[in-house]
Amino acid sequence: METARKIRLACMLGLSLLLTACVTSQVTTDFSQVTRPLPIPITVEACIDLTGTTAADLGNQATSAFIEQLEASEEFVVQEDAEYSLACEVNNYLPGNAFQRWIMPGWGATVGQVSAMLQDAKTGEIKLIVTGDATLGAGGLYTVGAWQYIVPAAVKDTVKQLRAWARGEPDEG
């Protein structure tokens, strides 16, 4: 058991060394170039936290960020019993460490990843699946508390792609 733990720690350290940028994102989408009447009514389901994190309620944090950012957009209106339904998950989370990032960029990276699935609420047809990643891999004192905003940063990138989909625009990454 101790060996497996050391291997996992080494893998996580190696991954964090590869992620050496400030907040970066990667979002994958597929667009159909269809013009949609705006705003699009959408229901946001409670996000599921798949990370097992106990330090923060990441599911609630992601759900709140989705609702806030979608309501602030011109492309969506959040409401109950809407035409579309958004299901979301927090897939990856590392709280990181600002002191470690200051000592050596990439070490102590804070990482958040969310995914969202947009479905037709009546038929259940999947319209879009979007994944957003956010990483804070460098910085010192000014990055303290990044664990509190890394998931909303990943949500922001996801919502950006949802908005582009609603407008029928191609993915700009």
C-alpha positions as CSV (number, residue, x, y, z in Angstrom):
1,M,0.0,0.0,0.0
2,E,2.8,2.4,0.9
3,T,4.5,1.8,-2.5
4,A,1.2,2.5,-4.4
5,R,1.0,5.8,-2.4
6,K,4.5,6.8,-3.4
7,I,3.9,6.0,-7.0
8,R,0.7,8.1,-7.0
9,L,2.5,11.0,-5.3
10,A,5.3,10.8,-7.9
11,C,2.7,10.8,-10.7
12,M,0.9,13.8,-9.3
13,L,4.3,15.6,-8.8
14,G,5.2,14.8,-12.4
15,L,1.9,16.1,-13.7
16,S,2.1,19.3,-11.7
17,L,5.6,19.9,-13.1
18,L,4.2,19.7,-16.6
19,L,1.5,22.3,-15.8
20,T,3.7,25.4,-15.4
21,A,1.5,28.2,-16.8
22,C,-0.7,30.6,-14.9
23,V,-4.4,29.9,-15.4
24,T,-4.7,28.1,-18.6
25,S,-7.6,26.3,-20.2
26,Q,-8.5,23.6,-22.7
27,V,-12.0,23.3,-23.9
28,T,-13.2,20.8,-26.6
29,T,-16.5,21.4,-28.4
30,D,-18.3,20.5,-31.6
31,F,-20.5,23.1,-33.3
32,S,-23.3,22.6,-35.7
33,Q,-23.4,26.2,-37.1
34,V,-27.1,26.4,-36.4
35,T,-28.7,29.8,-35.6
36,R,-30.6,29.6,-32.3
37,P,-33.1,32.1,-31.0
38,L,-31.6,33.8,-28.0
39,P,-31.7,33.7,-25.0
40,I,-31.9,29.9,-24.7
41,P,-33.9,28.7,-21.6
42,I,-31.7,26.3,-19.6
43,T,-32.0,24.4,-16.3
44,V,-28.8,23.8,-14.4
45,E,-28.8,20.6,-12.5
46,A,-26.6,20.3,-9.3
47,C,-23.0,19.5,-10.3
48,I,-21.5,16.3,-9.1
49,D,-18.1,16.2,-7.5
50,L,-16.2,13.2,-8.7
51,T,-12.9,14.1,-6.9
52,G,-13.8,13.0,-3.4
53,T,-12.5,16.3,-2.0
54,T,-13.6,17.0,1.5
55,A,-11.8,20.4,1.9
56,A,-14.5,22.2,-0.1
57,D,-18.0,21.6,-1.6
58,L,-16.8,21.6,-5.2
59,G,-20.1,20.4,-6.6
60,N,-22.0,23.4,-5.0
61,Q,-19.1,25.8,-6.0
62,A,-19.4,24.6,-9.7
63,T,-23.2,24.8,-9.7
64,S,-23.2,28.3,-8.3
65,A,-20.6,29.4,-10.9
66,F,-22.6,27.9,-13.8
67,I,-25.8,29.6,-12.7
68,E,-24.1,32.9,-12.1
69,Q,-22.1,32.9,-15.4
70,L,-25.0,31.7,-17.5
71,E,-27.4,34.3,-16.0
72,A,-24.9,37.0,-16.7
73,S,-24.7,36.0,-20.4
74,E,-26.9,37.2,-23.2
75,E,-27.2,33.8,-24.7
76,F,-28.9,31.9,-21.8
77,V,-31.7,32.4,-19.3
78,V,-31.7,30.1,-16.3
79,Q,-35.1,28.8,-15.3
80,E,-36.9,25.7,-14.1
81,D,-38.5,23.3,-16.7
82,A,-36.4,24.9,-19.6
83,E,-35.9,23.7,-23.1
84,Y,-32.4,22.5,-22.3
85,S,-30.8,20.9,-19.3
86,L,-27.2,21.3,-18.2
87,A,-25.6,18.4,-16.2
88,C,-22.1,19.1,-14.8
89,E,-19.3,17.3,-13.0
90,V,-16.1,18.4,-11.3
91,N,-13.7,15.8,-12.7
92,N,-10.3,16.9,-11.3
93,Y,-9.1,19.1,-8.5
94,L,-5.8,19.7,-6.8
95,P,-5.7,22.4,-4.2
96,G,-2.1,23.2,-4.8
97,N,0.3,25.3,-2.6
98,A,1.2,28.9,-3.2
99,F,4.6,28.6,-1.4
100,Q,5.6,25.6,-3.5
101,R,4.6,27.5,-6.7
102,W,6.8,30.4,-5.5
103,I,9.8,28.1,-4.9
104,M,9.5,26.2,-8.2
105,P,6.9,27.0,-10.9
106,G,4.8,23.9,-11.6
107,W,5.3,22.4,-8.1
108,G,2.2,22.9,-6.0
109,A,0.0,23.7,-9.0
110,T,-3.7,24.3,-8.4
111,V,-5.9,22.4,-10.9
112,G,-9.6,22.3,-11.6
113,Q,-11.5,20.5,-14.3
114,V,-15.2,20.6,-15.0
115,S,-17.3,19.1,-17.7
116,A,-20.9,19.9,-18.8
117,M,-23.4,18.1,-20.9
118,L,-26.2,20.1,-22.6
119,Q,-29.3,18.0,-23.4
120,D,-32.7,18.6,-24.9
121,A,-34.9,18.4,-21.8
122,K,-37.8,16.7,-23.6
123,T,-36.0,14.2,-25.8
124,G,-32.8,13.7,-23.8
125,E,-30.7,14.2,-26.9
126,I,-27.2,15.3,-26.1
127,K,-26.5,18.6,-27.9
128,L,-23.0,19.4,-26.6
129,I,-20.4,18.1,-24.2
130,V,-17.8,20.6,-23.0
131,T,-14.7,20.2,-20.8
132,G,-12.9,23.1,-19.2
133,D,-9.5,23.0,-17.4
134,A,-7.9,25.7,-15.3
135,T,-4.4,25.5,-13.9
136,L,-2.4,27.9,-11.7
137,G,1.1,26.6,-11.9
138,A,3.3,29.6,-11.0
139,G,3.2,32.5,-8.6
140,G,3.6,33.1,-4.9
141,L,1.8,35.2,-2.3
142,Y,-0.7,36.7,-4.7
143,T,-1.9,33.1,-5.6
144,V,-2.8,32.2,-2.1
145,G,-6.4,30.9,-2.0
146,A,-6.3,29.7,-5.6
147,W,-8.1,26.5,-4.5
148,Q,-11.2,28.7,-3.9
149,Y,-11.4,30.1,-7.5
150,I,-9.9,27.4,-9.7
151,V,-13.2,25.5,-10.2
152,P,-15.1,28.7,-11.1
153,A,-12.2,29.5,-13.6
154,A,-12.7,26.2,-15.3
155,V,-16.5,26.8,-15.3
156,K,-15.8,30.2,-17.0
157,D,-14.0,28.5,-19.9
158,T,-16.8,26.0,-20.2
159,V,-19.5,28.7,-20.3
160,K,-17.5,30.5,-22.9
161,Q,-17.9,27.5,-25.1
162,L,-21.5,27.1,-24.3
163,R,-22.1,30.7,-25.3
164,A,-20.2,30.2,-28.6
165,W,-22.4,27.1,-29.3
166,A,-25.5,29.1,-28.6
167,R,-24.4,31.7,-31.2
168,G,-23.4,29.0,-33.7
169,E,-19.8,30.1,-33.7
170,P,-16.8,27.8,-34.2
171,D,-14.6,26.7,-31.3
172,E,-11.8,29.2,-30.7
173,G,-10.2,27.1,-28.0
